[in-house]
Amino acid sequence: RRRRAALASRSNRPIVIFAGEPRARQYATNLSPFRAGSTYLYFGGPPMAGCALLIEPGGDGEKGCTLVRPVVGFDDAVWTGEPPADDALAAAAGVKASALLAPDRLSAALANRTAAYIAPPCPPTIAWAKKLGLVPAEPNDIQPIIDLRLIKDEHELKAMRFAAKVGVEAH
């Protein structure tokens, strides 16, 4: 929430940060394991394909932040498993369950404003952003994110120390 609030205080337009979709290796049905986009994860998005965070300028990290999550039908659940419940998904993102939004409602949430987007290089996600009329993030949209990510918080330092320890042990 703190990271989203810091970004919202430095933004002058809505920003949609996409998680992305699993990528195909050789064939469209031969997917690599999914990993959400790093920027999406940095701002607290749960690691679920097809999600996005909408961060409004002036928000406090919870208010002014919407988690767009895919609607999973019965057939999808049979093949990929039951998705997390809305309450669990909202808790993982640090937002209220009322801040969850189906993908087809994102256009209305943007209310004809020019929003920027950040997405991993994933053709379905980029096509979704273009269909919504979003524009790729420009340097003035990205600079606040770079500034935030340059200074590590205690959580990040702890993770980096752990990764260094594991690396030393591996060598």
C-alpha positions as CSV (number, residue, x, y, z in Angstrom):
1,R,0.0,0.0,0.0
2,R,2.8,2.4,0.8
3,R,4.4,1.9,-2.6
4,R,1.1,2.5,-4.4
5,A,0.4,5.6,-2.3
6,A,3.9,6.9,-3.1
7,L,3.3,6.4,-6.8
8,A,-0.2,7.9,-6.6
9,S,1.2,11.0,-5.0
10,R,3.7,11.4,-7.9
11,S,1.3,10.6,-10.8
12,N,-0.8,13.0,-12.7
13,R,-2.9,10.4,-14.5
14,P,-4.2,6.9,-13.9
15,I,-1.7,4.1,-14.4
16,V,-2.7,0.5,-15.2
17,I,0.0,-2.0,-14.4
18,F,-0.5,-5.4,-15.9
19,A,0.6,-8.8,-14.5
20,G,0.7,-10.3,-18.0
21,E,-0.2,-13.8,-19.3
22,P,1.7,-17.1,-19.5
23,R,4.0,-17.1,-22.6
24,A,4.0,-19.8,-25.2
25,R,7.3,-21.7,-25.7
26,Q,6.9,-23.1,-29.2
27,Y,3.2,-23.6,-29.7
28,A,0.3,-21.5,-28.4
29,T,-0.9,-24.3,-26.1
30,N,2.6,-25.1,-24.8
31,L,2.9,-22.4,-22.1
32,S,5.9,-21.6,-19.9
33,P,5.2,-21.3,-16.1
34,F,3.6,-17.9,-15.3
35,R,5.5,-15.2,-13.6
36,A,3.8,-11.8,-13.1
37,G,5.5,-8.6,-14.3
38,S,8.0,-7.2,-11.9
39,T,6.4,-3.8,-11.7
40,Y,3.0,-5.3,-11.0
41,L,4.5,-7.4,-8.2
42,Y,6.4,-4.5,-6.8
43,F,3.2,-2.6,-6.3
44,G,1.5,-5.5,-4.5
45,G,-0.4,-7.3,-7.2
46,P,-1.0,-11.0,-6.4
47,P,0.8,-13.3,-8.8
48,M,-2.2,-14.3,-11.0
49,A,-2.3,-14.2,-14.8
50,G,-4.6,-11.7,-16.4
51,C,-4.7,-9.3,-13.5
52,A,-3.9,-5.6,-13.4
53,L,-3.7,-2.8,-10.9
54,L,-5.3,0.6,-11.6
55,I,-3.6,3.3,-9.5
56,E,-5.3,6.6,-9.4
57,P,-3.5,9.9,-8.8
58,G,-3.8,11.1,-5.2
59,G,-4.8,7.7,-3.9
60,D,-3.6,6.4,-0.5
61,G,-2.6,2.9,-1.7
62,E,-5.9,1.4,-0.9
63,K,-8.4,4.1,-1.8
64,G,-7.8,4.9,-5.4
65,C,-6.4,1.4,-6.2
66,T,-8.4,-1.2,-8.0
67,L,-7.4,-4.8,-8.7
68,V,-8.7,-6.0,-12.0
69,R,-8.9,-9.8,-12.0
70,P,-10.1,-12.3,-14.6
71,V,-13.5,-13.9,-14.2
72,V,-13.0,-17.6,-14.1
73,G,-15.9,-19.7,-15.4
74,F,-16.7,-23.3,-14.6
75,D,-14.8,-24.7,-17.6
76,D,-11.7,-22.7,-16.7
77,A,-11.8,-24.0,-13.1
78,V,-12.0,-27.6,-14.4
79,W,-8.8,-27.1,-16.4
80,T,-6.8,-24.8,-14.3
81,G,-8.2,-25.2,-10.8
82,E,-10.3,-23.1,-8.6
83,P,-9.2,-19.5,-8.4
84,P,-8.7,-17.7,-5.1
85,A,-11.8,-16.3,-3.5
86,D,-12.3,-12.6,-3.9
87,D,-11.7,-12.0,-0.2
88,A,-8.3,-13.8,-0.4
89,L,-7.3,-12.1,-3.5
90,A,-8.2,-8.7,-2.1
91,A,-6.3,-9.4,1.1
92,A,-3.2,-10.5,-0.9
93,A,-3.3,-7.2,-2.8
94,G,-4.0,-5.1,0.3
95,V,-7.3,-3.7,-1.0
96,K,-10.9,-4.1,0.0
97,A,-13.0,-6.8,-1.8
98,S,-15.1,-3.9,-3.2
99,A,-12.0,-2.7,-5.1
100,L,-12.0,-5.9,-7.3
101,L,-13.1,-5.4,-10.8
102,A,-13.8,-7.6,-13.8
103,P,-11.8,-6.9,-16.9
104,D,-14.8,-5.8,-18.9
105,R,-15.5,-3.0,-16.3
106,L,-12.0,-1.4,-16.6
107,S,-13.0,0.8,-19.5
108,A,-15.8,2.3,-17.4
109,A,-13.5,2.8,-14.4
110,L,-11.2,4.8,-16.6
111,A,-14.1,7.1,-17.6
112,N,-12.6,8.2,-20.9
113,R,-9.5,9.5,-19.3
114,T,-6.1,9.0,-20.9
115,A,-4.4,6.4,-18.7
116,A,-0.9,5.1,-19.1
117,Y,0.0,1.4,-18.9
118,I,2.9,-0.7,-18.0
119,A,2.9,-4.3,-19.2
120,P,5.4,-7.1,-19.7
121,P,6.0,-7.9,-23.4
122,C,3.0,-10.1,-23.7
123,P,0.9,-9.8,-26.9
124,P,-2.5,-10.5,-25.3
125,T,-1.9,-8.0,-22.6
126,I,-0.7,-5.3,-25.0
127,A,-3.7,-5.9,-27.2
128,W,-6.0,-5.5,-24.2
129,A,-4.3,-2.2,-23.3
130,K,-4.7,-0.9,-26.9
131,K,-8.4,-2.0,-27.0
132,L,-8.9,0.0,-23.8
133,G,-7.3,3.1,-25.5
134,L,-4.4,3.2,-23.0
135,V,-1.1,4.7,-23.9
136,P,2.3,3.3,-23.1
137,A,3.8,4.9,-20.1
138,E,6.0,7.8,-20.9
139,P,9.2,8.8,-19.1
140,N,7.3,11.2,-16.7
141,D,5.0,8.2,-15.8
142,I,8.0,5.8,-15.3
143,Q,10.4,8.1,-13.5
144,P,8.5,8.0,-10.2
145,I,8.6,4.2,-10.4
146,I,12.4,4.2,-11.0
147,D,12.8,6.7,-8.1
148,L,10.8,4.4,-5.8
149,R,12.7,1.3,-6.8
150,L,16.1,2.8,-6.3
151,I,15.8,3.0,-2.6
152,K,15.2,-0.4,-1.0
153,D,12.8,-0.8,1.9
154,E,13.5,-3.2,4.8
155,H,11.4,-6.0,3.1
156,E,13.5,-5.7,-0.1
157,L,16.8,-5.6,1.9
158,K,15.8,-8.8,3.8
159,A,15.0,-10.6,0.5
160,M,18.3,-9.5,-1.0
161,R,20.3,-10.6,2.1
162,F,18.5,-14.0,1.9
163,A,19.2,-14.4,-1.8
164,A,22.9,-13.5,-1.2
165,K,23.1,-16.1,1.6
166,V,21.6,-18.8,-0.6
167,G,23.9,-17.8,-3.5
168,V,27.0,-18.1,-1.2
169,E,25.8,-21.5,0.1
170,A,25.2,-22.7,-3.5
171,H,28.7,-21.7,-4.5
